[in-house]
Amino acid sequence: MVRPACLSIIQFPLQILLNAHPEWSSQAVVVVSEDTPLGVILETNRAAREAGAQRGMRYSVALTVCPALQAGVVGGDVLQQQIDGCITVLYHYTPHVEECSFDPGTFWLDASGLGALYHSPAQWVAAVRRAMQKIGFFCRICVGFSRFGSYAGAKSATRLFRSSAQERRWAQSAPLTLLPLPPRVEQRLAQLGIATVGDFCALPRDGIRNRFGIEADTVYRFAVEDDTVPLQGDVPAAELAGSTRPVTPVRDRAQLLAEIEALLLDLLSQTIVAGLYLQQLTIELSFEDHAPQYEVLRPATAERDAAVWLRLLRLRMEDLNVPSGVSQIALQGRTVNSAAAAQTDLFSSKVKRDPAAAARVFAHLRARFGNGVVCRVALQQQHRPDRQFVLLPLDRPALPAAAAVSSAFDGKRHCRLVRRIYDSAIELKSRSRLRPAAGPFVVAGRWWEQESERHYYYAYCGRRIVWLYYDSGTRRWMQQGTVE
């Protein structure tokens, strides 16, 4: 039986910041979201809390109560670099390591099968903690029976649960502050009298995302839908790098492409020699008089085929903005030990659509127009039409399920109208040419934020049907879209 253990680095971003600035160890220190007066405080040490700085407070406000406050930003690149270093160390003590997707600095470890090396789980926990302290991080470890149970235990203290019932009781009674919720969500839940994890899990599932946001919904689903999926740890990814400094700054796009291609082919040759596959490529361009520019390429699957990478590179270079001469080019490749091999079916499938081909097309689209261009629509339970869907990133395509077709047919041709919604509503300057068709349909949502009502109408504009609304708060008429 796999015993999942959870390792939680205490205030991970704050420890990274203090490791980078050891001279701040005795001062009030906070981690902020951005290096501006309006930056939000994300983490605080004890001295900062005693001085009055709190999570969720603006940096400028915190300076008024603690003028000697030290602050810094821990960027995503720095965070990921430290996470990769931790994973490399942890693989010396467990065969599987899985990173927590929503709480940086938290990892699940496989604590089973180590009896031949350690006399007890407590001895193994002590060895792992000593190894983490050597690289500058203090952590807590909990050996439990489920992902969420061990997670909740590791957030408060190093412990070993003796039974799943004990783990379940502890998790339900644990304080809500152990969960990685945004400060504003914590404040709103406290106003509702929700103080424990059990109280949070008892809330209606459908209202979490609408009222508290996507981050809170992710944590809620993890707590409620805790499953027994095995740890998904992979062999740690290796990184390859290469750089070049042209004799003279490169201003011609064709010459720049040739320089990058030469570096890329060198990286690919290294992957072949090492038996690796290139999963992601980061291109750093240093300009003469501008800030560095970064471009990230990701294929459909990990590849070491030069033709695939060169095509993605050329697509990205078509619209690359080169404001001045490029003085240095650096490439960093993230690799894995094996490519994702497609499963060989025992029987031939009759499905004519090829998901692998669709994934390759999506990779080309991301290379051509940017990594955020390929999305999927997810429906939301909202009152306002413009909030009834969100766009989420789509990494791999999935074949759609066959929809049920009504058998009723009376021999007549049926026409279905479709509403086209604009990205942002357009203000109507005049309604003189509009003829009423239907409405009003009154919509009022998010009453807790005192949002104004909207009165939706359909109207004829010549031969077209427009979809509009009147906002009672701004007292303006806006066009939401059209009907076709």
C-alpha positions in Angstrom: 0.0 0.0 0.0 1.3 3.4 -0.9 1.6 5.8 2.0 1.5 9.3 0.7 3.6 11.8 2.6 3.3 15.5 2.2 6.3 17.9 2.5 5.4 21.6 3.0 8.1 24.2 3.0 7.1 26.8 5.5 6.4 30.1 3.7 8.3 29.0 0.6 8.6 32.4 -1.2 9.6 34.1 2.1 12.4 31.6 2.7 13.6 32.1 -0.9 13.7 35.9 -0.3 15.6 35.5 3.0 18.1 33.1 1.4 18.8 35.7 -1.2 19.1 38.5 1.4 20.6 36.9 4.6 21.2 40.4 6.0 17.4 40.8 6.4 17.1 37.9 8.9 16.5 40.1 11.9 14.4 42.7 10.1 10.7 42.9 9.2 10.4 41.3 5.7 7.5 40.7 3.4 7.0 39.2 -0.1 4.9 41.4 -2.4 3.2 40.7 -5.7 4.9 43.5 -7.6 7.6 46.0 -6.9 5.3 49.0 -6.7 3.6 50.9 -3.8 0.3 49.1 -4.9 1.8 45.7 -4.6 -0.1 43.3 -2.3 1.7 41.6 0.6 1.7 37.8 0.1 4.0 36.6 2.9 5.2 38.1 6.2 7.7 37.1 8.8 7.1 37.4 12.5 8.8 40.8 12.9 6.6 42.2 10.1 3.4 40.8 11.7 4.4 42.2 15.1 4.9 45.6 13.4 1.4 45.5 11.9 2.0 44.3 8.3 -0.6 41.7 7.3 -1.3 39.5 4.2 -3.5 41.2 1.7 -2.3 44.7 2.7 -0.9 47.1 0.2 2.8 47.7 0.4 2.4 51.5 0.7 -0.1 51.0 3.6 2.3 48.6 5.3 5.1 51.2 5.1 3.0 53.7 7.1 2.9 51.3 10.0 6.4 49.9 9.6 8.7 52.4 7.8 11.7 50.0 8.1 9.9 47.2 6.2 12.0 45.2 3.7 10.1 43.8 0.7 10.9 41.8 -2.4 9.3 40.0 -5.3 9.8 36.3 -5.9 9.2 35.8 -9.6 7.9 32.7 -11.3 11.2 31.8 -12.9 13.0 32.0 -9.5 10.2 30.0 -7.9 10.4 27.2 -10.5 14.1 27.1 -10.3 14.0 26.5 -6.5 11.2 23.9 -6.9 13.3 22.0 -9.4 16.3 22.0 -7.0 14.1 20.7 -4.2 12.7 17.9 -6.4 16.3 16.8 -7.3 17.2 16.5 -3.6 13.9 14.7 -2.7 14.5 12.0 -5.4 17.4 10.7 -3.2 14.9 9.7 -0.5 11.8 8.5 -2.4 11.1 6.9 -5.8 8.2 9.3 -6.6 7.9 13.1 -6.1 4.8 15.0 -7.2 4.7 18.8 -7.1 1.5 20.5 -5.9 0.0 22.5 -8.7 -1.7 25.2 -6.6 0.6 25.6 -3.6 4.3 26.2 -4.6 6.7 24.6 -2.1 4.5 21.6 -1.4 5.3 18.1 -2.6 3.8 14.6 -2.2 6.3 11.8 -1.6 6.0 8.1 -1.8 6.8 6.9 1.8 6.3 3.2 1.1 9.0 0.5 0.4 11.8 2.2 2.3 11.9 -0.2 5.3 15.2 -1.7 4.1 16.9 1.7 4.3 15.2 3.2 7.4 14.0 1.5 10.6 10.9 3.6 10.9 9.0 6.3 9.0 10.1 8.8 11.7 13.7 8.1 10.8 13.0 8.7 7.1 11.2 11.9 7.9 14.1 13.2 9.9 16.5 12.3 7.1 14.4 14.2 4.5 14.1 17.3 6.8 17.9 17.4 7.3 18.5 17.2 3.5 16.1 20.1 3.0 17.8 22.2 5.7 21.1 21.7 3.9 19.8 23.5 0.9 18.3 26.3 3.1 14.7 25.3 3.6 12.8 24.5 6.8 9.8 22.2 6.2 7.2 20.0 7.8 6.4 16.4 6.7 3.3 14.4 7.4 3.0 10.7 6.5 -0.7 9.9 6.1 -3.2 7.8 4.1 -4.5 10.4 1.5 -3.3 13.4 -0.4 -5.5 15.9 1.4 -5.1 14.4 4.8 -1.3 14.4 4.6 -1.5 17.9 3.2 -3.5 19.3 6.0 -1.3 17.6 8.6 1.9 18.9 7.0 0.6 22.5 7.1 0.7 22.6 10.9 3.4 20.2 12.2 5.5 17.2 11.4 3.4 14.2 12.3 2.6 10.5 11.5 -1.1 9.5 11.3 -1.7 6.0 12.7 -5.0 5.4 10.9 -7.1 7.0 8.1 -9.9 7.8 10.7 -7.4 9.8 12.7 -6.3 11.6 9.6 -9.9 12.3 8.6 -10.8 13.8 12.0 -7.7 16.0 12.0 -8.3 17.3 8.5 -11.9 18.2 9.2 -11.1 20.1 12.4 -8.0 21.8 11.1 -8.2 25.7 10.9 -9.1 27.2 7.6 -5.9 29.3 7.6 -3.9 26.2 6.7 -5.4 26.2 3.1 -3.7 28.4 0.5 -6.6 30.8 0.0 -6.2 34.4 -1.2 -6.3 36.9 1.6 -9.6 38.5 0.4 -11.3 35.0 0.4 -10.0 34.3 3.9 -11.6 37.6 5.1 -14.9 36.9 3.4 -15.1 33.4 4.9 -14.2 34.7 8.3 -17.1 37.2 8.0 -19.4 34.2 7.3 -18.2 32.4 10.4 -16.3 29.6 8.5 -13.3 28.8 10.7 -12.4 25.1 9.9 -11.7 23.0 6.9 -14.8 21.0 7.6 -17.0 24.1 7.5 -15.4 25.1 4.2 -16.0 21.7 2.7 -19.7 21.9 3.8 -20.4 24.9 1.6 -22.5 24.3 -1.6 -20.2 23.2 -4.4 -21.8 25.2 -7.2 -21.3 28.5 -5.4 -17.6 28.4 -4.6 -16.3 29.5 -8.0 -19.0 32.2 -8.5 -18.5 33.8 -5.0 -14.9 33.2 -4.2 -13.0 32.7 -7.6 -11.1 30.0 -9.4 -8.3 29.7 -6.8 -10.7 29.0 -4.0 -12.6 26.5 -6.2 -9.4 24.6 -7.0 -8.6 24.2 -3.2 -12.2 23.3 -2.5 -12.3 20.5 -5.1 -9.0 19.2 -3.8 -10.4 19.0 -0.3 -13.7 17.5 -1.2 -12.8 15.2 -4.1 -9.6 13.8 -2.6 -8.9 10.7 -4.6 -6.5 7.7 -4.5 -4.7 8.4 -7.8 -1.1 7.2 -7.5 1.6 9.8 -7.2 2.3 11.2 -10.7 6.0 11.9 -10.1 8.3 11.7 -13.1 12.1 11.6 -13.4 13.3 15.1 -12.9 13.7 17.1 -16.1 17.1 18.0 -17.1 18.0 21.4 -18.7 20.3 22.2 -21.6 21.5 25.7 -22.4 23.5 27.5 -25.1 24.3 31.1 -26.0 26.1 33.2 -28.5 27.2 36.8 -28.8 27.3 38.0 -32.4 30.3 40.1 -33.4 28.0 43.0 -34.3 24.4 43.4 -33.1 21.9 41.6 -35.3 19.1 43.7 -36.8 18.1 41.5 -39.8 15.4 39.0 -38.9 16.7 36.4 -41.3 20.2 36.5 -39.8 18.7 36.4 -36.3 16.8 33.2 -37.3 19.9 31.6 -38.6 21.8 32.3 -35.3 18.9 30.8 -33.3 18.6 27.8 -35.6 22.3 27.0 -35.1 22.0 27.1 -31.3 18.8 25.0 -31.5 20.4 22.3 -33.6 23.3 22.1 -31.2 20.8 21.6 -28.3 19.0 18.9 -30.2 22.3 17.1 -30.9 22.9 17.1 -27.1 19.5 15.6 -26.5 20.2 12.7 -28.9 23.6 12.0 -27.3 22.0 12.0 -23.8 19.0 10.0 -24.9 16.6 12.9 -23.9 13.7 14.6 -25.6 13.2 18.4 -25.7 10.0 19.4 -24.0 10.2 23.2 -23.9 12.5 25.8 -25.4 13.0 29.3 -23.9 14.7 31.9 -26.2 16.2 35.0 -24.5 17.1 37.9 -26.8 19.2 40.7 -25.2 18.9 44.0 -27.1 21.3 47.0 -27.2 18.9 49.5 -25.6 15.8 47.5 -24.5 15.0 45.0 -21.8 15.5 41.3 -22.7 12.7 39.6 -24.6 11.7 36.0 -23.9 9.9 33.6 -26.2 8.7 30.1 -25.2 8.1 27.3 -27.6 6.3 24.0 -26.7 5.5 21.2 -29.2 2.5 18.9 -29.0 4.8 16.2 -27.3 8.4 16.1 -26.2 10.4 16.0 -29.5 14.0 15.8 -30.7 13.1 16.0 -34.4 14.8 19.1 -35.8 12.1 19.6 -38.4 9.4 20.0 -35.8 11.3 22.5 -33.7 12.5 24.5 -36.8 8.9 24.8 -38.0 7.7 26.1 -34.6 10.7 28.5 -34.5 10.0 30.0 -37.9 6.3 30.4 -37.2 7.2 32.4 -34.0 9.8 34.5 -35.8 7.3 35.7 -38.5 5.9 38.4 -36.2 8.8 38.8 -33.8 9.3 42.4 -32.9 13.0 43.4 -33.0 13.2 47.0 -31.6 16.9 47.3 -31.9 20.0 45.2 -32.5 20.3 41.8 -30.7 23.6 41.7 -28.8 23.2 38.2 -27.2 21.1 35.1 -27.8 20.6 32.5 -25.2 18.6 29.2 -25.4 17.4 27.1 -22.6 15.8 23.7 -23.2 13.8 21.7 -20.7 14.1 18.0 -21.4 12.6 14.7 -20.3 13.8 11.1 -20.4 11.2 9.8 -22.8 8.7 11.1 -25.2 5.0 10.5 -24.7 4.4 7.4 -26.7 1.0 6.8 -28.1 -0.8 3.6 -26.9 -0.9 0.9 -29.5 -4.5 -0.3 -29.9 -5.3 -4.0 -30.0 -8.0 -3.4 -32.6 -8.1 -0.7 -35.2 -10.3 2.3 -34.4 -12.9 3.6 -36.7 -12.4 7.2 -35.5 -11.1 9.2 -38.4 -10.1 12.2 -36.3 -6.5 12.1 -35.2 -5.9 13.8 -31.8 -2.2 13.7 -32.3 -2.5 15.7 -35.5 -4.8 18.2 -33.8 -2.2 18.6 -31.0 0.5 19.4 -33.6 -1.8 22.0 -35.2 -2.4 23.6 -31.8 1.4 23.7 -31.2 1.8 25.5 -34.5 -0.9 28.0 -33.5 0.8 28.7 -30.2 4.1 29.2 -32.0 2.5 31.5 -34.5 0.2 33.7 -32.3 1.4 33.1 -28.7 1.0 30.4 -26.0 -2.3 31.8 -24.8 -4.2 31.6 -28.1 -5.5 28.0 -27.8 -8.3 27.9 -25.3 -11.4 26.0 -24.5 -14.8 27.3 -23.3 -15.9 26.3 -19.8 -19.5 27.1 -18.8 -20.2 29.0 -15.6 -23.3 29.3 -13.4 -23.8 33.0 -13.6 -26.7 35.3 -14.3 -25.1 37.7 -16.7 -24.6 36.4 -20.2 -21.1 37.7 -20.5 -20.1 35.7 -17.4 -21.6 32.4 -18.3 -18.4 31.1 -19.8 -14.6 31.5 -19.3 -11.7 30.6 -21.6 -9.2 28.1 -20.1 -5.9 27.0 -21.6 -6.1 23.9 -23.8 -2.9 21.8 -24.0 -4.3 18.6 -25.5 -7.4 18.3 -27.7 -10.1 15.9 -26.8 -12.7 14.4 -29.2 -16.2 15.7 -28.6 -18.9 13.4 -27.4 -21.7 12.6 -29.8 -24.7 14.8 -29.0 -28.2 13.3 -28.9 -30.2 14.1 -32.0 -33.9 14.5 -31.8 -35.9 12.1 -34.0 -38.8 14.5 -34.4 -38.9 15.8 -38.0 -42.0 17.2 -39.7 -40.5 17.7 -43.1 -40.0 21.4 -42.6 -36.7 23.2 -42.5 -36.0 24.5 -39.0 -33.9 27.6 -38.4 -32.1 28.2 -35.1 -30.9 31.6 -34.1 -27.5 32.0 -32.5 -26.4 34.8 -30.3 -23.0 36.3 -31.0 -21.5 38.0 -28.0 -18.9 40.7 -28.3 -15.6 40.6 -26.3 -16.7 43.9 -24.7 -20.1 45.6 -25.0 -20.3 48.7 -27.3 -22.1 51.8 -26.1 -25.1 52.8 -28.2 -25.0 56.5 -29.1 -28.6 56.4 -30.6 -31.6 54.1 -30.6 -33.6 55.9 -33.2 -33.1 53.2 -35.9 -34.0 50.3 -33.5 -37.4 48.6 -33.4 -38.3 46.5 -30.3 -38.5 42.8 -30.8 -38.5 41.3 -27.2 -37.7 42.3 -23.7 -37.0 43.4 -21.1 -35.2 40.5 -19.4 -34.0 41.7 -16.0 -30.7 40.2 -14.8 -29.2 40.9 -11.4 -26.1 39.1 -10.2 -23.5 39.4 -7.5 -25.7 41.2 -5.1 -23.0 40.9 -2.4 -20.8 43.3 -4.6 -23.8 45.7 -5.1 -23.7 45.2 -8.8 -26.3 47.1 -10.8 -29.2 45.5 -12.7 -29.2 45.0 -16.4 -32.3 45.0 -18.6 -31.7 43.0 -21.8 -33.7 43.6 -25.0 -33.7 42.3 -28.6 -34.4 44.8 -31.3 -34.5 45.0 -35.1 -31.9 47.2 -36.9 -32.8 47.0 -40.5 -32.6 43.3 -41.4 -30.4 42.5 -38.4 -31.3 41.6 -34.8 -29.2 43.2 -32.2 -28.9 42.2 -28.6 -28.6 45.1 -26.1 -29.1 46.1 -22.5 -29.7 49.1 -20.3 -27.3 49.3 -17.2 -29.2 50.8 -14.3 -26.0 51.8 -12.5 -24.3 53.7 -15.3 -27.6 54.6 -17.1 -26.2 53.7 -20.4 -27.5 51.6 -23.3 -24.9 49.0 -24.5 -24.9 46.5 -27.4 -24.0 43.0 -26.0 -23.9 41.3 -29.4 -26.0 40.2 -32.4 -28.5 37.5 -33.3 -27.9 35.5 -36.5 
